[in-house]
Structure formats: structure tokens, C-alpha cells
Amino acid sequence: MNAYIERVLEDVKKRDAHEPEFLQTVEEVLKSLESMVDKHPEYEKAGLLERLVEPERVIEFRVPWVNDAGEVKVNRGFRVQFNGAIGPYKGGLRFASHVNLSVMKFLGFEQTFKNSLTSLPMGGGKGGSDFDPNGKSDGEIMRFCQSFMTELYRHIGPNVDVPAGDIGVGGREIGYLFGQYKRIRNAYENGVLTGKGPSFGGSPFRPEATGFGAVYYLCEVLKHEKDDIKGKTIAMSGFGNVAWGVAIKATQLGAKVVTLSGPDGYCYDPDGIATQEKWDYMLEMRSSGRNQAKDYADKFGVEFFPKQKPWGVKVDVCMPCAYQNEIGMPEAEQMLKNGLKYYIEVANMPTTNEALFYMMDKGLIVAPSKAVNAGGVSVSGLEMSQNSERLTWKPEEVDAMLLNIMVNIHAASEKAAEEAGLGYNLVAGANLAGFKKVADAMMAQGIV
Ligand code: GLU
């Protein structure tokens, strides 16, 4: 390995030893940059990689709120402003009990490369809280969002840092967060958040963007392999916003999505999650706050597999749409045994590094999440443009731009990997293509 990369990696491992998710992504990304770092000895002199792995700013704060029983609760809030070289910090807010600094830093680091890949001017950031919205009342969610924003507002702004949704944060939460921001700032700066409702500056197509974008990317992979999405079977995990978009677009293009899952297990639907009624029910499942995949099985009379993941089902394409590290070696081995050909990551970092490199070694076509799920943040970037113009574009215009962005991300990744002599390696290609623009900007802007 390149000696400079090795040294920086060793340093991060020492300094951030207690942050496993962050170390995992740094290792995966830095190792894939070898060819470019070899070619640019000036990076080392400029301390480029040392700066790249250190967030520009980490904000951690107390979020006190009162539940419906009148009890005081205290959660921890975060915003990691990772890299602002190519634009204002941009990235979602995650409300989930697993949120901690390591998870925030891993997501902020990944977001830096993802946002660069979109070709829109957005830096990398991420935030959230260890608040678990499941089972909370609407009033509790609102009070929590208001308290969260009462601290966050001073660190963000349409030209500074633009949060959006992620796990546990959807349109309802963004509405409450924006209401409180507007009230405190006494200014109508709706470009401060994306994923807003259509009546106050939200972009058409933002809810669909991540899932639709992922399927557009899958189509590019299939085209490269002289294959077609028509007739393909897809196993998918999760049942949230991203999975919903995947199920709709994959069905529209002639594929069949046969699974969805939750923390309680997975459902197998041999007819496919392929009707408006089923898609609408996924939205209901999400807003119910029950966080149960079994509800789908009960409603549509399909088989439910308690406490199991869907990766043993024999399909053409696997698309994990739930959480980080849901696929390790046992799942990877199972997929290979089933003769899987396409492994398309959708959730952020759903695969352990060991399983990821194993699948690539065994010849599976692996597409990385930071490229595949970039459609969400891309349409967020388009929402920022619309808010700056004080105009709203037509849904079909936004969809066409999304498709174009996803086609370009695939092409840029393919080209970067080929130039590095790595063949059709979309994982390294995405890292190389995303890194290039950030590195050029950081080199031009001096030691900051
Ligand atoms: N949370 C999404 C992501 O991981 C979207 C972020 C955004 O729209 O800013 O990319």
C-alpha cells in the first residue's frame, strides 16, 4: 500500500480507536485511492489526507424535552460539518437509538464523497440524535424537534449547512424543524433544510429520489452487463422511504421486488410489492411508529420469517435498504451460494469491509451505496437551487435531472476505475471520482 495512505490510516486507527464505523469507512475509502495518491506526491506535502479524515467541526449538544407523561428526557444532538471545500455542508439528520459520534462521523465522511459525485456544489455533513422516534406521539416528536433546532439553528443556514432527513427523520420532522428555525431566525430562509413539504419550498420528487435514483443506477449496471431490468427478481431489506421508492420504480420498469424487512424479520411476497395498495401501506407502516415488517405479512397474507434477514432468498439482485453493516460474511456466503450476480448497496455502508471485498473477489458485481443512494441528496441539491430561485420546477423536470445525475455518477465511477487500471470496479471508482473534485478544491484553497 502507498506509504502515505498507510501512515494516515495508522494515525486514524490510533486516534479514533473507539469509533469502529468511522474507521471502517476511512479504511475502505483510503485504500481505494492508492493510484491517485501515487500520482500526486504534492498531496502529502499539503497534508491532504490528514485534513480529509478530520471533520472541520463537530457540534454536540444537549436536547432536553418533556414527554406526554410530563417527564423530562435528555437526548444527545450532533452535527458533524465534515468537509466544506466544494459547497455548504449538506447531509441528513438521523434520529435513531444507535446514533453516536462514530456513526455521525462515518456518515459525514461518506457524504463528502457522495455529494461530490452528484456534481452539485455541496460539502459533506451529517447530524442527528440518539432519540428514538418509534412509539412517540406526534406532540413528543414536535417538542423534540423544536428543542433540537433551538440549538442547531445557530450552526446552520442556506449558505452554511443544509440538513435534511435520514432514518427517523421524514417530511413531518422536517416541517417541525423548519417551523422552529423560522420562528427563531425571524426570516423565511427555506433553503436551510431540504425534504420540505411542497407548500413551503419542497422539491417535487424528493421523497421518491433515493429509491428511484438507486433503480436508475441499477439499470446502468445492467446496461453495462448487456442485461435488462425486465423480469429481474429483487430482494430488498427495510420498508422505509428508500425501500418504498425502490419497490415503485423497480416495478414500473418491469422487475419484481419480493421481500421487505424490519428489525422483527422479513416478509416474502412472491407476487411482488407491486401495487399502489402495497406501496401506500409501506408509508402507513412507517408513520405508525411500530417499526414492524410483520404488519405487511398480516395485511397481505404473505409469509413472514421472524428474526431473519431476506438474504437467503434466491433472486437476481440484492438491494439492502436498511442499516449499516446488515451484511457480513454469513450473508455474503449465502448470496454467493444462491448464485447472485448483482449486489447493489442502497443504505449507507450496509456491508462490512470483509464481506464487501469477499464479494468483489468472488466476481459479484458490487455497487457502492455512496453512488447508488446519491439520488436523494441530488434532489436535495436541486431543492436548494429552486429555493434560491424562489421557483418550483415540474416533477418531470426534476425526475429527468435525477436520471441524468445517476447516469453520470455511474459513468464517472466506471471511467475513474478504468483509468486506475481496476476494471469495472464501481466501489473504488466512486471513491476516486468523488475524491478528485474535493482534493482539487482543497489543494486550491490552501491549508485550511
Ligand atoms: N440522508 C440522505 C443521504 O444519506 C439525504 C441527505 C440530504 O438530502 O441532504 O444522503
Residues whose N, C-alpha, C, O or C-beta is under 5 A from the ligand:
A	BS01	LIG	K90 G91 G92 V162 A164 G165 D166 N373 G376 V377 S380
